[in-house]
Amino acid sequence: MSDNEPAAHPRVLIVDDSRMVRASITRLIRDAYEVREEGDGEAGWQTLLLDPTLQVVISDLSSPSSTATACSSASAPRRSRASSRSR
């Protein structure tokens, strides 16, 4: 990366069945984070599995999708790996 290129923003996944909630959160954080959105837990889960560059998950745990908690649980092993690397 050259000195003229801006530093990459941390990557965030927002998982919520409400498009308005996702848009509101995105609007609040888009200047500091690169945001990816998914509309249900299953799509969020697939995104987490396929994109190892995601660093944070913001999820609606009361989503009607039965996989919403699975999506948020998926980040637990990744957090453990990340914290063990920083030691």
Long-range contacts (C-beta under 8 A, 24 or more apart in sequence): 8-34, 9-33, 9-34, 10-34, 10-55, 10-56, 11-35, 11-36, 11-51, 11-53, 11-54, 11-55, 11-56, 12-36, 12-54, 12-55, 12-56, 12-57, 12-58, 13-37, 13-38, 13-44, 13-47, 13-48, 13-51, 13-54, 13-56, 13-57, 13-58, 14-38, 14-58, 14-59, 15-39, 15-40, 15-41, 15-43, 15-44, 15-57, 15-58, 15-59, 15-60, 15-63, 15-68, 15-71, 15-72, 16-58, 16-59, 16-60, 16-63, 17-60, 17-63, 17-64, 17-65, 18-60, 21-60, 25-58, 40-65, 40-67, 40-68, 41-65, 41-66, 41-67, 41-68, 41-69, 41-70, 41-71, 42-67, 42-71, 44-68, 44-71, 45-70, 45-71, 45-74, 48-74, 48-75, 48-78, 49-74, 52-78, 55-82
